[in-house]
Each structure stands twice: as C-alpha cells, then as structure tokens.
Amino acid sequence: MSLRRVLGLAVPALGVLAAEPLYVLVDTAVVGHLGALPLAGLAIGGVVLSQVSTQLTFLSYGTTARTARLHGAGRRAEAVAEGVQATWLAVFVGLLVLGLGQLLAEPLALALAGSDETADAAVRWLRIALCGAPLILITMAGNGWMRGVQDAMRPLRYVLAGNGLSAVLCPVLVYGAGWGLEGSAVANVAAQVVAAGLFVRALVVERANGVTLRPRPSVMRAQLGLGRDLVLRSLAFQACFVSAAAVAARTSTEAVGAHQVVLQLWTFLSLVLDSLAIAAQSLVGAALGAGEGERARTTARRITRYGLAFGCALGVLFAAVSGVLPHAFTSDAGVLAEIPHAWWFFVALQPIAGVVFALDGVLLGAGDAAYLRTATLTSAAVGFLPLIWVSLVLEWGLVGIWSGLALFMLLRLGTLLGRMRSGRWAVLGAVRS
C-alpha cells in the first residue's frame, strides 16, 4: 500500500474534519462583534450542539467499517445500501435528538450558563440550530459510506459547499438582515441543508445501480450494535477531558488558560492524525472484505509506520516552535509561565499519538469496536481519571493532568499493540459476525 494511496484518502478526509472547526471560527468571529452576551450564548449553545456529532460518530465511523468490507468483497450495491440504512437511522435518531433538544434546551443552558441572560441567548440560538440535528447526522452517514467505497473527494466537496455558503450567509443574516445571534443559527442550519441534500441526492442516483432506498430495520439494528460500542468509547474520552478541564480550573486561572491553549493544539493535531485513521479504516476493511488477510495485515503495519513518522515529525515541529507559538495565543505572563508544564508532554506524546490513531483506524476498519470500547474504558478508568484527580488533591497542577493523559495514551498503545499482534482482529469476510 503506497503512501500516495493512503494520502489520497487521508487528505480529503482531513479537509472534511477541518471544515467544521474552521466554520465555527468564522461564526465566532461574526457573532463576537455583537458583544459579550451573544458570544457567550453561542459558546454555551455550541457546546450542547457539538455533543450530537461527538457522541454519534458511529454513523460515520461504524458505517465506514461495514461498507468497506462489502466494497472489498466486490458487492458495491450492498455497500451503498449500508449507507441508505445509516441515513434512515440518522433521520430517526436526529428527529429524536431534535425533540429532546427542544425540551431540554432551557434546563441545559441554565445548568451551563453563568447567568439567566447568557442562558436565554443560548436557548434562542440552540432552538434554531437543533433543527439541523437530523441533517448533521445524515452528513455523517454520507461521509461514512462514501469513505467505505473509497470515494474521498465527494464528501469534501459536499461539506465545503454547505459550510462555504453558510460562511457567506452568516454575516449577511447577523448584520445585514439584523437577525443578530439567531442569524448565526439560521446560517448553521442552511449549511446542513445543503450538505445533507447533496448526500441524499447521491443515494437517490444509486437507484440506477440497483440500490433500494427502503428502510431495513434488521440492518439498522446491526448498525446500532456497533454504534453502542463507539458511543461508550466516546463517553470515556469526554469523561477524561471534562475532568481534566475541571481539575485545571480548580488549580488556577493561569493553569486553565494554559491547559486550554495546549489542549486546542492537541485537538487540532488529532484531526491530522485522525485523517490517517480514516484511510486505515477504508483500506483495511476492504482487504478483509475481499478475504485478503495478509494484505490487511501488511496495510495495518504500513499505516502504523506512517503514523509513527507523522507523529515524530509533528513532535519535532512543535518542539522547535515552543518559544514562539504560545505567544500567538496569549500575552498573559502567568499563562505563558504555565504552558511549558503541559507543552513538553504534548510534544513527547505526538509519536505515541501517531501510532495510537493509526491502530484505532485499523481496528475500526476491521469492525473490532467492542475491543476498542473495552480498551478505552479500561485505560481511562485505570490511567487518566485516577491520576488527574490525585493531582488535584496533591496539587500537581498541569504536570499531573498531562501525566494522566500520557498514562492514558501509553495504556491505549499497549492494548492496541497487543491486539494487533494477536491477529484476532483480522476476521475475513464481507460481514464481521
């Protein structure tokens, strides 16, 4: 498996992954000029809405795993049919999220906001933005099946079309139409309408290739089974990073500021490495679906080496800019003094993260989600969570928090390498039983 082939899948995937954070930056910049209150409302509402995509990633990653196997077996129509069922599932789950969100928007905003005024602004934004929840999930499902059939460019074009329109529409509605914060929410929904519409149209076109658009409950139940494991895995990540933020906040104002700077860089680089994992999912799933176990193992080893190389390169790069880059995020002397306590953990972990993300992609492509769930929950319960809460009691500050992250990553590395060497992940066939 050549590096060119891997990058042909990974680079467009990175574009899709980066599109949403970039749009959020544009949205934040537009709303930020309305004043502190609308910006605070957007921040609170955005946190709630982001949980939809964060907790329901199985509609993307799980669909890729199932679709890639069928595609590798030469059963493209059945592979696309997985996308049809994932899209139906996105509609049903999205409508449920929309209904619950409308009911819970106010109590959630009140729980998260520091004042009634902020909560009111968040609720006004959230009630509109939640109308895009089913559309967000349809886009995730569309990304999943297209990656599975190794069509990497169309998802990028569709997502950029939606977000590009919204980036233009947002200032027009916020300022030109005078809709204020609500204009931001309408522009957000408009982006989702365009992207989801393009993905649905792509499925309708597939009817000419023998793909039926009827819902099949048995397939959706199987997708939900895989989704359960991925949701639990995602919850483990959320528990870790929310706890880390809480401990940093209880350490000092400077510590939480420094933690935020380094964590955002960590999150950004995670997108880069996650694009490699998406390529691994598609390629490994296709090889196993074709019954070519040795090709799957060779691909897994090669992508793992690529992940290590990329991680080392990122580590060297961010070590080199350690004296310069933090100043781009803050001029506060106290925050700058705290950043090195997390920075060198962040740098040293990049090679490990490169391997871990690559192996995550391999096992996700193999449909080995149950093992990933157990390994992640165990690593969080044994490593990250105990250490960061001990660091609060013993006042270790950012050193303790990032030591917890380091232990978490090392435990994940060990469990993933052990699984790889066992070979039990490489189950052949179009469908993993």
C-alpha positions in Angstrom: 0.0 0.0 0.0 1.7 3.2 -1.2 1.9 6.4 0.7 0.2 8.1 -2.3 -2.8 5.8 -1.9 -3.1 6.5 1.8 -2.7 10.2 1.3 -5.3 10.1 -1.5 -7.9 9.1 1.2 -6.4 10.9 4.2 -6.0 14.4 2.8 -9.7 14.8 1.6 -10.8 13.3 5.0 -8.7 15.9 6.8 -10.5 18.6 4.7 -13.8 17.3 5.9 -12.7 17.0 9.5 -11.2 20.6 9.5 -14.2 22.2 7.7 -16.4 22.3 10.8 -13.9 23.8 13.2 -13.0 26.4 10.6 -16.6 27.3 10.1 -17.0 27.6 13.9 -14.1 30.1 13.9 -15.9 32.2 11.2 -19.2 32.0 13.1 -17.4 33.0 16.4 -15.7 36.0 14.7 -19.0 37.2 13.3 -21.0 36.8 16.5 -18.1 38.2 18.6 -18.7 41.6 17.2 -22.2 41.7 18.5 -20.9 41.8 22.1 -20.0 39.6 25.0 -23.5 38.3 25.7 -24.3 36.9 22.2 -20.8 35.4 22.1 -21.4 33.7 25.5 -24.8 32.4 24.2 -23.1 31.0 21.1 -20.4 29.3 23.3 -23.0 27.6 25.5 -25.3 26.6 22.7 -22.4 25.4 20.6 -21.2 23.1 23.4 -24.6 21.5 23.6 -25.0 21.0 19.8 -21.4 19.7 19.4 -22.4 16.7 21.6 -24.6 15.5 18.8 -21.7 14.9 16.4 -19.3 13.9 19.2 -21.5 11.2 20.7 -22.9 9.9 17.5 -19.8 9.4 15.4 -20.8 5.7 14.8 -22.9 7.0 12.0 -19.7 7.9 10.2 -17.0 5.5 11.6 -19.2 2.5 12.0 -20.7 2.9 8.6 -17.3 3.1 7.0 -16.3 -0.2 8.7 -19.3 -2.1 7.5 -19.3 -0.5 4.0 -15.6 -1.1 3.4 -15.9 -4.8 3.9 -18.7 -5.1 1.4 -16.9 -2.9 -1.1 -13.8 -5.0 -0.7 -15.8 -8.2 -1.5 -17.0 -6.6 -4.7 -20.5 -6.1 -3.5 -20.8 -2.3 -4.1 -24.6 -2.1 -4.3 -24.8 -3.8 -0.8 -22.1 -1.4 0.4 -24.1 1.6 -0.7 -27.2 0.1 0.8 -25.4 0.2 4.2 -25.3 4.0 3.6 -29.0 4.0 2.9 -29.8 2.4 6.2 -27.3 4.6 8.0 -29.1 7.6 6.5 -32.5 6.3 7.7 -31.0 5.7 11.1 -29.7 9.3 11.0 -33.1 10.6 10.3 -34.8 8.7 13.1 -32.1 9.4 15.7 -31.9 13.0 14.5 -35.6 13.6 15.0 -35.3 12.1 18.5 -32.4 14.4 19.3 -34.4 17.4 17.9 -37.4 16.6 20.0 -35.4 16.0 23.2 -33.2 19.0 22.5 -36.2 21.4 22.3 -37.5 20.1 25.6 -34.1 20.2 27.4 -32.6 23.3 25.8 -33.6 25.6 28.6 -32.5 23.5 31.6 -29.3 22.5 29.9 -28.5 26.2 29.1 -29.3 27.2 32.7 -27.0 24.5 34.0 -24.1 25.5 31.9 -24.5 29.3 31.8 -23.3 31.7 34.5 -26.4 33.9 34.2 -30.0 34.0 33.1 -29.1 36.4 30.3 -26.5 34.1 28.9 -28.8 31.1 29.2 -31.6 33.0 27.4 -29.2 33.9 24.5 -28.0 30.2 24.3 -31.6 28.9 24.2 -32.6 31.3 21.4 -29.6 30.1 19.3 -29.9 26.4 20.2 -33.6 26.0 19.4 -33.0 27.1 15.8 -29.6 25.3 15.4 -31.1 22.0 16.7 -33.3 21.9 13.6 -30.1 20.9 11.8 -29.5 17.9 14.0 -31.0 15.3 11.6 -29.1 16.9 8.8 -25.8 16.8 10.7 -26.3 13.0 11.2 -27.3 12.5 7.5 -24.0 14.1 6.6 -22.1 11.9 9.0 -23.7 8.8 7.5 -22.9 10.0 4.0 -19.3 10.6 4.9 -19.2 7.0 6.3 -20.5 5.1 3.3 -18.5 7.2 0.8 -15.3 6.6 2.7 -16.1 2.9 2.7 -16.3 2.7 -1.1 -13.1 4.8 -1.2 -14.8 7.9 -2.7 -12.9 10.5 -0.7 -13.5 13.7 -2.8 -17.2 13.9 -2.9 -17.7 14.2 0.9 -15.1 17.1 0.8 -16.9 18.9 -1.9 -20.3 18.5 -0.3 -19.2 19.7 3.2 -17.3 22.6 1.7 -20.3 23.6 -0.4 -22.5 23.7 2.8 -20.0 25.5 5.0 -18.9 27.9 2.3 -22.5 29.0 1.7 -23.0 29.4 5.5 -19.8 31.4 5.9 -21.1 33.9 3.4 -24.7 33.8 4.7 -23.8 34.2 8.4 -22.7 37.9 8.3 -25.5 38.8 5.9 -28.1 37.4 8.3 -26.4 38.6 11.5 -25.7 42.1 10.4 -27.4 42.8 7.0 -30.8 41.3 7.9 -30.4 42.4 11.6 -31.2 38.9 13.0 -28.3 39.0 15.4 -27.4 35.8 17.1 -30.4 34.0 15.6 -29.0 34.7 12.2 -25.9 32.7 13.1 -28.2 29.7 13.9 -30.1 30.0 10.6 -26.9 30.1 8.6 -25.8 27.0 10.5 -28.9 25.1 9.5 -28.6 26.3 5.9 -25.1 24.7 5.8 -26.5 21.4 7.0 -29.4 21.6 4.5 -27.0 21.9 1.6 -24.6 19.2 2.7 -27.2 16.7 3.7 -29.2 17.4 0.5 -26.1 16.5 -1.6 -25.5 13.3 0.3 -29.2 12.3 -0.1 -29.1 13.1 -3.8 -26.1 10.8 -4.2 -28.1 7.9 -2.7 -31.1 8.6 -5.0 -28.8 8.4 -8.0 -27.6 5.0 -6.8 -31.0 3.5 -7.5 -29.9 3.2 -11.1 -27.3 0.7 -9.8 -29.9 -1.5 -8.1 -29.7 0.1 -4.6 -33.1 0.2 -2.8 -34.0 3.2 -0.6 -36.4 1.3 1.6 -35.6 1.1 5.3 -34.4 -2.3 6.6 -34.8 -2.5 10.4 -32.5 -5.5 10.7 -29.6 -3.7 9.2 -30.2 -0.6 11.3 -30.2 -2.8 14.5 -26.8 -4.2 13.5 -25.5 -0.7 13.0 -26.8 0.3 16.4 -25.0 -2.6 18.0 -21.7 -1.3 16.6 -22.8 2.2 17.5 -23.3 1.3 21.2 -19.6 0.3 21.5 -18.4 3.5 19.8 -20.7 5.7 21.9 -19.4 4.2 25.1 -15.8 4.7 23.8 -16.6 8.4 23.0 -18.1 8.9 26.5 -14.8 7.7 28.0 -13.0 10.4 26.1 -15.5 13.0 27.2 -15.2 12.0 30.9 -11.4 12.3 30.7 -11.2 15.7 29.1 -14.1 17.2 31.1 -12.4 16.0 34.3 -9.1 17.5 33.1 -10.7 20.8 32.5 -12.4 20.8 35.9 -9.1 20.0 37.7 -7.3 22.7 35.7 -10.0 25.2 36.6 -9.5 24.3 40.3 -5.8 24.8 40.1 -5.6 28.4 39.0 -6.9 30.8 36.3 -3.4 30.7 34.7 -3.4 26.9 34.7 -6.8 26.6 33.0 -5.8 29.1 30.4 -2.6 27.3 29.6 -4.4 24.0 29.5 -6.9 25.4 27.0 -4.1 26.6 24.7 -2.3 23.3 24.7 -5.5 21.2 24.5 -6.7 23.1 21.5 -3.4 22.3 19.7 -3.7 18.7 20.8 -7.3 18.6 19.3 -6.1 20.2 16.1 -3.3 17.7 15.6 -5.8 14.9 16.5 -7.7 15.9 13.3 -4.5 15.5 11.3 -3.8 12.0 12.7 -7.4 11.0 12.6 -7.4 11.5 8.8 -4.8 8.8 8.6 -7.0 6.6 10.7 -9.9 7.1 8.3 -7.7 5.9 5.4 -6.8 2.9 7.5 -10.5 2.1 8.1 -11.3 2.1 4.4 -8.2 0.2 3.2 -8.2 -2.5 6.0 -12.0 -3.0 5.8 -11.8 -3.5 2.1 -8.9 -6.0 2.4 -10.7 -8.1 5.0 -13.9 -8.0 3.0 -12.0 -9.3 0.0 -10.7 -12.2 2.1 -7.1 -11.0 1.9 -5.9 -11.2 5.5 -2.2 -10.8 4.6 -3.0 -7.6 2.6 -4.9 -6.3 5.6 -2.0 -7.0 8.0 0.5 -5.5 5.6 -1.6 -2.4 5.2 -2.0 -2.1 9.0 1.7 -2.3 9.6 2.5 0.2 6.9 -0.1 2.7 8.1 1.2 2.3 11.6 4.7 3.2 10.4 3.3 6.2 8.6 1.5 7.3 11.8 4.8 7.0 13.8 6.6 9.0 11.1 4.0 11.7 11.1 3.8 11.8 14.9 7.6 12.2 15.1 7.6 15.0 12.5 4.9 16.8 14.5 6.8 16.4 17.7 9.9 17.9 16.2 8.0 20.8 14.7 6.2 21.8 17.9 9.4 21.4 19.9 11.1 23.8 17.5 8.3 26.5 17.9 7.9 26.1 21.7 9.3 29.5 22.4 7.2 31.3 19.7 3.9 29.7 19.1 2.4 30.1 22.7 2.7 33.9 22.2 0.3 33.7 19.3 -2.4 32.5 21.7 -1.9 34.7 24.7 0.2 37.6 26.1 -0.6 36.9 29.7 2.7 36.3 31.6 1.1 33.9 34.1 -0.4 31.7 31.4 2.8 31.7 29.4 4.7 30.6 32.5 2.2 27.6 32.9 2.2 26.5 29.3 5.6 24.6 29.5 4.2 22.3 32.2 1.9 20.9 29.6 3.8 21.7 26.4 6.5 19.1 26.7 4.0 16.3 27.4 2.1 17.4 24.3 5.3 17.3 22.2 6.6 14.0 23.6 3.2 12.3 23.0 3.0 13.0 19.3 4.8 9.9 18.1 2.7 7.8 20.5 -0.5 9.5 19.3 0.5 8.8 15.7 0.7 5.1 16.3 -2.4 5.0 18.5 -4.6 6.9 16.0 -3.3 4.6 13.1 -4.1 1.5 15.1 -7.5 2.9 16.1 -8.3 3.2 12.4 -7.1 -0.3 11.7 -9.3 -1.9 14.3 -12.3 0.3 13.4 -11.9 -0.7 9.8 -11.9 -4.3 11.0 -15.1 -3.7 12.9 -13.3 -4.5 16.2 -15.3 -1.8 18.1 -16.1 -4.0 21.1 -12.4 -4.4 21.9 -11.7 -0.7 21.3 -14.6 0.2 23.7 -13.2 -2.1 26.5 -9.6 -1.0 26.0 -10.5 2.7 26.0 -12.8 2.4 29.1 -10.1 0.5 31.0 -7.3 2.9 30.0 -9.5 5.8 31.2 -10.5 4.1 34.5 -7.1 2.9 35.4 -4.9 5.6 34.0 -6.2 9.1 33.2 -9.1 9.6 35.7 -7.3 8.5 38.9 -4.1 10.4 38.1 -5.7 13.7 37.3 -7.9 13.6 40.4 -4.9 12.6 42.6 -3.1 15.6 41.0 -5.9 17.9 42.3 -5.5 16.6 45.9 -1.7 16.7 45.8 -1.7 20.0 43.9 0.4 18.7 40.9 -1.3 21.1 38.6 -0.8 20.8 34.8 2.0 18.3 35.3 -0.4 15.9 37.0 -3.1 16.5 34.4 -0.8 15.8 31.4 0.8 12.9 33.2 -2.7 11.4 33.3 -3.1 11.9 29.6 0.4 10.4 29.0 -0.5 7.3 31.0 -3.8 7.1 29.2 -2.1 7.1 25.8 0.5 4.6 26.9 -2.1 2.2 28.2 -4.0 2.6 24.9 -0.8 2.0 23.0 -0.2 -1.2 24.9 -3.7 -2.6 24.5 -3.7 -1.8 20.7 -0.3 -3.3 20.0 -1.3 -6.4 21.9 -4.5 -6.7 19.9 -2.6 -6.2 16.6 0.0 -8.9 17.5 -2.8 -11.4 18.5 -4.2 -11.2 14.9 -7.8 -11.8 16.3 -8.9 -8.5 14.8 -8.3 -9.8 11.2 -11.7 -11.5 10.7 -12.2 -12.2 7.0 -15.5 -11.8 5.1 -17.9 -9.2 3.8 -19.7 -9.0 7.2 -18.0 -9.4 10.6 -20.0 -11.7 12.7 
